Each structure stands twice: as structure tokens, then as C-alpha cells.
Amino acid sequence: MLRRIISVLSIGCAALGASAQAVDLRIATFNIWDVRTADLLSPDQPRLKAIAEVVQRMRPNILLLNEIAYDMPGGPDVGQDQGDAEGLNAQRFVDHYLSVPQADGLKPIRYVAFMWPTNTGLPSGFDLDNDGKTTTEFPYPPPTNADGTPGPSTPEGRAYGNDCWGFGTFPGQYGMALLVDERLTVLVDGVRTFRTLPWDYMPGAQIPTKADGESWFSTEELQYARLSSKSHWDVPVRLPNGRVLHVLASHPTPPAFDGKEQRNQKRNHDEIRFWADYVSGETWIVDDTNKPGSLRRSEAFVILGDLNADPNDGSSFKDPIDNLLLGSRLVHQDIKPTSDVVVTIDGNALDATDTSEFGLRVDYVLPSANLMPKATGVWRHPSSLWNGRFPSDHFPVWLDVRVPANE
């Protein structure tokens, strides 16, 4: 079992710059809780400053952010400072927050930021929740609260989100971003996304059914219903030693908020199953450019993100974490991040492995079996900038890993 270390391991230029040698990396995932475009247009949003403080203390070389809005044309607050350009929110977070020291003794971090489109808040044109109405227009979301927490959702927003390809009360909500140390190189031409992959392409997919046994989706809907609630990304990152690490990023829908049909539970299962099939070389997979195929088994990879499933607790369907990922011989088995920082919610202490304030392990950094994990943990240290509280309802998970020079 890997032992969590409390001190932050510093990854220096020498370690990253040594070609033809093993490279040590810190890789992390952090669900930053519904950050929106309006929050990122100024440099003084209080919760974002606290989130940046956490990142500057943790100092990962590769960081996946979940729940940062993808700024797309037609979405709220898009176009105020950059015309109709899209996908700039992650770079705004880098420029306005991470590039500025957030507390005494902290150093800025320069990342190259990457975002690709998301299904969340993207209207489908279908009545996907089967409530008899098809909602295609979103209400403008309530503003962010004074402390930087997200504004409340509304019944109208939820009605809109329930008919989108992935739930979101406005276009781009709950998107993803990948931040990569400037000393690493994202092979942009090699990036593969699987946002539009139809759910029923998956052999044996857990397509939900109505009480009478009929498919939850109509025949027409089933042609287009998407597997991914946000997207699935395969992002190849070249390291200074020449090795390529595939960052496999996603944020499956939570297995909740549905009825007896278990639509979200089954979708969560199959979104997680996608990665198990992808790394094992299954042939049914087709990316958004219509290129078929999966990852070669010899490749180094890390599965990263808020997977919204706990191997022991919660409401996940058929335990996809244990059965599909932690049980795979292609995934390193000696990974169980914990925290020594005790957090109490409503009088109950979280388990050492819980990565969320709602008492579940849902966030993961899972390296391939051909990598060499060194240490891992759940980062629960509170922010000095946010009244001593943690600025999200999730805690980051980090992994220090050694990537050998040769396969």
C-alpha cells in the first residue's frame, strides 16, 4: 500500500529536463465546483483565489479541473472580452489566478491550458427525461453568491438540463480543463475526444428501460443519445525523456437524480466502462473524427477525474470502480489515496479515503500498470483565503509517479 506523505514533493526543472531518464511527475484531479464564465472574467473572485491557493500549494505538473464552464457561443457571459472565441476559461484561470501568488511564500505556476467542448447544457432537441415536454432554451442562471459559491439552480434550469445531452442548466456548465506544466508538451494533433459517441455503440450497453421493458429512448433518440455526459478525452503528453503519457480524462454523470429506470446510474457505469474497454483494446470505439480504435496496450496512461462512483458506498450500478478499473490488470493495483486531515461534516468525520464532503471516494488518479507510483493522497488542507474552509465540495487527489524512459 502506498503511504500518503504530508509534505509537497517539489518537481524541479532538473528532474523534468533529464532526457532519456525516468521522469517524476505530480498528477492531480480537482473538481472545483461549478465555476462559471462570469467568475473567471475578473481576478478577484474570492473562491477562485482560494482554489488557486490550494493548487499553488499542491503544485501538480498535470492537473485536470472538473466543473469549470466551457465558454461557448450562446452561453451566459460569453463574448464580454474575447468576441465569440470559445474555450478560454481555463486560460483565464491560469492568467488571473494561478500566475499570481495567492499567499505569502507561494510561487505562481504557469500552465498551458486546454479545453474541448462538453455535452453538458447542450440541448438535444428531444424529450430525454420523458416528462412530455422538450425544452431547448435555458434561463439565465442566478449570479454567483458573494462568497464565490455558485448561484442556486432553478426548476426552469433543471427542466432545460434534463433534456440536454448532458445535464447542465446552461450551455457549457460543468465542463473540464487540462492544465499542463509548460515544460511538458501536449501533442494536440494526437488528442482524441469521444463526446458524440452514441451510447448504443457499446456492446452490451446498459440502456435504461421503462417499467414495461421498452427502451427509455425512442428509436430516433437512441440513434443519437450520447454515452458521455461531458466528454471523454485521450490527451497524449510528451515528457522530456521522450515518453508519451496518455491522460484519459472524464467526469461521468452522478448515479443519482433518476427514477426506477436508473438512467443516470447505468450511464455512469457505462461511462466508466468506456475507459476499461479503451485501455484493453476493444474495437467498437470511434472518436469524434470517426477514427476507430482504442489505446495500444503498451502505452502509459493515467485515468483521471471525478468518476462519481465509490467502490464501497453510494448508489453506483454494478460497482464499476472495483469491477472495471481497480480489477483490471492494466491498471496499477497499489493505489489508495488517503488523508490525515480530519474533516467533520454535520458531526460525522469523513473516512480517510473520502474525496468529497458528501462522504464518498469519487475522484481518481489511476496510473497504468507500467508506471511506478511513489506516493498519493487526498488534499484536504483548508484555504487561508476562504475563512479557513475548503473552497470546493470535493478535495483534490494527487499522485506522484515515475515514468520510465523506455517502454
C-alpha positions in Angstrom: 0.0 0.0 0.0 1.3 3.4 -0.9 1.7 5.7 2.1 0.5 9.2 1.9 3.1 11.8 2.5 2.1 15.2 4.0 4.9 17.4 2.6 4.6 18.5 -1.0 7.2 16.9 -3.3 8.8 19.6 -5.4 9.3 18.6 -9.0 12.3 20.6 -10.2 13.5 21.5 -13.6 16.3 19.1 -13.4 14.0 16.1 -12.9 11.8 17.2 -15.8 14.6 18.1 -18.1 16.7 15.0 -17.9 16.2 13.3 -21.3 16.5 9.5 -21.6 15.9 9.2 -17.9 12.9 8.5 -15.7 10.7 11.5 -15.1 8.9 12.2 -11.8 5.5 13.9 -12.1 2.8 15.0 -9.8 -0.6 14.5 -11.4 -3.8 15.6 -9.8 -7.6 15.9 -10.3 -9.7 18.6 -8.7 -13.5 19.2 -9.0 -13.7 22.9 -8.4 -17.5 23.0 -8.0 -19.4 24.8 -10.8 -17.1 27.6 -11.8 -18.7 29.8 -14.4 -17.5 32.3 -17.1 -18.6 35.3 -15.1 -16.4 34.1 -12.2 -13.3 34.0 -14.4 -13.6 37.4 -16.1 -12.1 39.2 -13.1 -9.1 38.4 -11.0 -10.7 38.8 -7.5 -13.4 36.2 -7.2 -12.9 35.1 -3.6 -13.4 31.3 -4.0 -11.2 31.1 -7.1 -8.4 32.8 -5.2 -8.8 30.1 -2.6 -8.8 27.3 -5.2 -5.7 28.8 -6.8 -4.0 28.8 -3.3 -4.7 25.1 -3.0 -3.2 24.4 -6.4 -0.2 26.5 -5.7 0.4 24.6 -2.5 -0.1 21.2 -4.2 1.8 22.1 -7.3 0.9 19.4 -9.8 2.6 19.1 -13.2 -0.6 17.9 -14.8 -4.0 18.9 -13.4 -7.5 18.1 -14.5 -10.2 20.5 -13.4 -13.8 19.3 -13.3 -16.8 21.6 -13.3 -15.2 24.7 -15.0 -17.6 26.0 -17.6 -16.7 25.7 -21.2 -17.4 29.1 -22.6 -19.2 28.6 -25.9 -21.1 31.0 -28.1 -24.6 31.3 -26.8 -23.6 30.6 -23.3 -24.0 33.1 -20.5 -21.4 35.9 -20.2 -19.5 34.7 -23.3 -18.3 37.5 -25.6 -17.7 40.2 -23.0 -14.0 40.4 -23.6 -13.0 38.0 -26.4 -15.7 38.2 -29.1 -17.0 34.8 -30.0 -13.9 32.9 -29.2 -14.6 29.8 -27.0 -12.7 27.5 -24.6 -10.8 30.3 -22.9 -12.0 29.9 -19.4 -9.1 27.6 -18.3 -6.5 30.0 -19.6 -8.3 32.8 -17.7 -8.0 30.8 -14.5 -4.2 30.4 -15.2 -3.7 34.0 -16.1 -5.9 35.7 -13.4 -5.3 33.3 -10.5 -2.5 30.7 -10.8 0.0 33.1 -12.3 -0.3 35.4 -9.3 0.9 34.3 -5.8 -2.2 33.9 -3.6 -0.5 33.9 -0.2 2.9 34.8 1.4 5.5 32.3 0.4 3.6 30.8 -2.5 5.0 30.9 -6.1 2.9 31.3 -9.2 2.5 28.4 -11.6 2.4 28.8 -15.4 0.4 26.2 -17.2 -0.7 25.7 -20.7 -4.5 25.3 -20.6 -6.6 23.1 -22.8 -10.4 22.8 -23.1 -12.6 20.9 -25.6 -16.4 21.1 -25.9 -18.7 19.4 -23.5 -22.2 17.8 -23.8 -23.4 19.5 -20.6 -26.1 22.1 -21.2 -26.1 21.3 -24.9 -29.8 21.0 -26.0 -30.6 17.7 -27.6 -34.0 18.7 -29.2 -35.5 15.6 -27.6 -37.6 14.9 -24.5 -34.9 12.9 -22.9 -36.4 12.9 -19.4 -39.8 11.7 -20.8 -41.8 14.3 -19.0 -43.9 15.2 -22.1 -42.0 18.4 -22.9 -38.9 19.2 -24.9 -37.0 22.2 -23.5 -34.4 23.8 -25.7 -34.0 27.3 -24.2 -32.1 28.0 -21.0 -33.0 30.6 -18.4 -30.1 33.0 -17.5 -28.5 31.4 -14.3 -28.7 33.3 -11.0 -25.5 35.2 -10.2 -22.7 33.8 -8.0 -23.1 34.4 -4.3 -20.9 37.0 -2.5 -18.6 34.3 -1.1 -17.9 32.9 -4.6 -20.2 29.8 -4.3 -22.4 29.0 -7.2 -25.8 30.6 -7.5 -28.8 28.3 -6.9 -30.3 26.1 -9.6 -33.9 26.8 -10.6 -36.8 24.5 -11.6 -36.6 26.1 -15.1 -32.9 25.4 -15.3 -33.3 21.8 -14.3 -36.0 21.3 -16.8 -33.7 22.6 -19.5 -30.8 20.4 -18.3 -32.8 17.2 -18.2 -33.3 17.4 -22.0 -29.7 18.2 -22.8 -27.1 15.6 -24.0 -25.5 16.0 -20.6 -27.2 17.7 -17.6 -26.4 21.4 -17.4 -28.6 24.4 -16.7 -26.8 26.4 -19.4 -24.5 25.6 -22.3 -21.0 24.6 -21.2 -21.8 24.2 -17.4 -19.7 21.6 -15.6 -17.0 21.4 -18.3 -13.4 20.1 -18.0 -10.0 21.7 -18.4 -6.5 20.2 -18.5 -3.6 22.3 -17.2 -0.1 21.1 -18.2 3.3 22.3 -16.9 4.9 24.5 -19.5 7.9 22.1 -19.6 5.7 19.3 -21.0 4.2 19.1 -24.5 0.6 18.2 -25.3 0.5 16.5 -28.7 -2.5 18.4 -29.9 -2.7 16.6 -33.2 -3.0 13.3 -31.4 -5.8 14.3 -29.0 -8.9 12.2 -29.3 -12.3 13.1 -27.9 -15.4 10.9 -27.7 -18.1 13.4 -26.9 -20.6 12.4 -29.6 -20.1 8.6 -29.4 -23.6 7.1 -29.4 -24.3 5.1 -26.2 -25.7 2.1 -28.1 -22.4 1.7 -29.9 -21.1 0.0 -26.8 -21.8 -3.8 -27.0 -24.0 -4.8 -24.1 -24.6 -1.2 -23.1 -26.8 -0.7 -20.0 -29.5 1.2 -21.9 -32.3 2.2 -19.5 -35.8 0.8 -19.9 -39.3 1.9 -18.8 -41.4 -0.1 -16.4 -42.9 -2.1 -19.4 -39.5 -3.2 -20.5 -39.4 -0.8 -23.5 -36.3 1.3 -24.2 -36.3 4.6 -22.3 -35.3 6.3 -25.5 -37.3 6.3 -28.7 -35.9 4.7 -31.8 -34.8 8.1 -33.1 -33.4 9.2 -29.8 -31.4 6.0 -29.5 -29.5 6.8 -32.7 -28.1 10.0 -31.2 -28.2 9.5 -27.4 -24.6 10.1 -26.2 -22.6 7.9 -23.9 -20.6 10.7 -22.4 -22.3 13.2 -20.1 -19.4 15.7 -20.6 -16.8 14.1 -22.8 -14.0 11.5 -22.7 -10.6 12.8 -23.7 -7.3 11.0 -24.6 -4.7 13.6 -24.4 -1.1 12.5 -25.2 1.6 14.4 -23.3 5.2 14.1 -24.3 7.7 14.2 -21.4 11.3 15.5 -21.5 12.6 11.9 -21.7 10.6 11.3 -24.9 8.0 9.1 -23.3 4.3 9.8 -24.1 1.8 9.7 -21.3 -1.9 9.4 -22.2 -4.1 11.5 -19.9 -7.5 9.8 -20.0 -9.9 12.4 -18.6 -13.7 12.3 -17.9 -16.4 13.2 -15.5 -19.3 10.7 -15.6 -22.7 11.7 -14.6 -23.6 11.0 -10.9 -25.5 7.8 -10.3 -28.4 9.7 -8.8 -31.4 12.0 -9.6 -33.3 9.5 -11.6 -36.1 7.0 -11.2 -36.7 3.3 -11.4 -35.2 3.3 -14.9 -31.8 4.1 -13.4 -30.9 6.2 -16.3 -28.0 8.1 -14.6 -26.8 5.0 -12.7 -26.5 3.0 -15.9 -24.9 5.8 -17.8 -22.3 6.3 -15.0 -21.5 2.6 -15.2 -21.0 2.7 -19.0 -19.0 6.0 -18.9 -16.6 4.3 -16.5 -16.7 1.1 -18.6 -15.6 3.1 -21.6 -12.1 3.5 -20.1 -11.8 -0.2 -19.2 -12.6 -1.0 -22.8 -10.4 1.7 -24.2 -7.2 0.6 -22.4 -7.8 -3.1 -23.1 -8.0 -2.6 -26.9 -11.7 -3.1 -27.6 -12.5 -2.4 -31.2 -16.1 -0.9 -31.0 -14.8 2.6 -30.1 -14.9 5.5 -32.6 -13.8 9.1 -31.8 -15.3 12.4 -32.8 -13.3 12.4 -36.1 -14.7 9.0 -37.0 -11.4 7.3 -36.3 -11.9 3.8 -34.9 -9.8 2.0 -32.3 -8.5 2.1 -28.7 -5.2 2.6 -26.9 -2.4 0.3 -27.6 -1.7 -1.9 -24.6 1.9 -0.9 -24.4 1.1 2.8 -23.8 1.5 4.6 -20.5 -1.7 6.2 -19.2 -3.4 7.7 -16.3 -7.2 7.7 -15.8 -8.2 11.0 -14.3 -11.3 12.7 -13.0 -14.4 12.8 -10.8 -15.8 9.4 -11.7 -18.8 9.8 -9.4 -18.6 6.3 -8.1 -17.3 4.8 -4.8 -16.0 1.2 -4.7 -17.7 0.5 -1.3 -20.5 3.0 -0.7 -23.0 5.1 -2.6 -25.5 4.2 -5.3 -23.3 3.2 -8.3 -24.6 0.5 -10.6 -22.8 -2.8 -10.5 -19.7 -1.3 -8.8 -17.8 -0.2 -11.9 -14.8 1.1 -10.0 -13.9 -2.3 -8.4 -15.2 -4.5 -11.3 -13.9 -2.5 -14.3 -10.9 -0.3 -13.2 -9.4 -1.4 -9.9 -9.9 -5.0 -11.0 -8.1 -4.5 -14.3 -4.5 -5.9 -14.7 -3.8 -3.0 -16.9 -4.3 -0.5 -14.0 -1.8 -0.3 -11.1 -3.4 -2.0 -8.2 -1.4 -0.4 -5.3 -3.3 2.9 -5.3 -5.5 4.1 -2.4 -5.1 7.8 -1.6 -5.9 8.8 2.0 -5.7 12.0 4.1 -4.5 12.5 7.6 -6.6 15.7 7.8 -9.8 15.0 9.7 -12.8 16.7 8.2 -16.2 16.6 10.1 -19.4 17.3 8.2 -22.6 17.7 10.3 -20.9 16.0 13.2 -19.6 13.0 11.2 -15.9 12.5 10.4 -15.1 11.6 6.8 -13.3 8.4 6.1 -9.6 8.9 5.3 -10.3 7.8 1.7 -13.3 10.1 1.1 -12.7 12.7 -1.6 -15.9 14.6 -1.2 -17.8 16.4 1.5 -20.7 14.1 0.9 -18.6 11.2 2.3 -17.7 9.2 -0.8 -14.5 8.3 -2.7 -15.4 9.6 -6.2 -12.2 11.3 -7.5 -9.4 9.2 -9.0 -5.9 9.3 -10.4 -5.2 5.7 -11.6 -1.9 5.0 -13.4 -1.3 2.2 -15.8 0.5 -0.9 -14.5 3.7 0.0 -16.4 4.2 3.2 -14.3 5.9 3.5 -10.9 3.7 5.2 -8.3 5.7 6.8 -5.4 3.1 8.5 -3.2 -0.6 9.5 -3.3 -3.1 11.4 -1.2 -6.3 13.3 -0.7 -5.5 17.0 -0.3 -7.8 18.4 2.5 -5.8 21.3 3.8 -8.2 24.3 4.2 -7.6 27.6 2.4 -6.2 30.5 4.4 -8.1 32.8 2.0 -11.6 31.4 2.4 -12.3 31.7 6.2 -10.3 28.5 6.9 -12.7 26.4 4.8 -12.1 24.2 1.8 -13.3 26.1 -1.4 -15.0 23.1 -3.1 -17.2 20.2 -2.1 -14.5 17.9 -3.5 -10.9 17.5 -2.4 -8.1 17.1 -4.9 -6.5 13.7 -5.3 -2.8 13.7 -6.2 -0.3 11.1 -7.3 3.5 11.3 -7.5 4.6 8.9 -10.2 7.8 7.9 -12.0 7.6 7.4 -15.8 10.4 5.3 -17.1 12.2 6.4 -20.2 11.6 3.2 -22.1 8.5 1.2 -22.6 
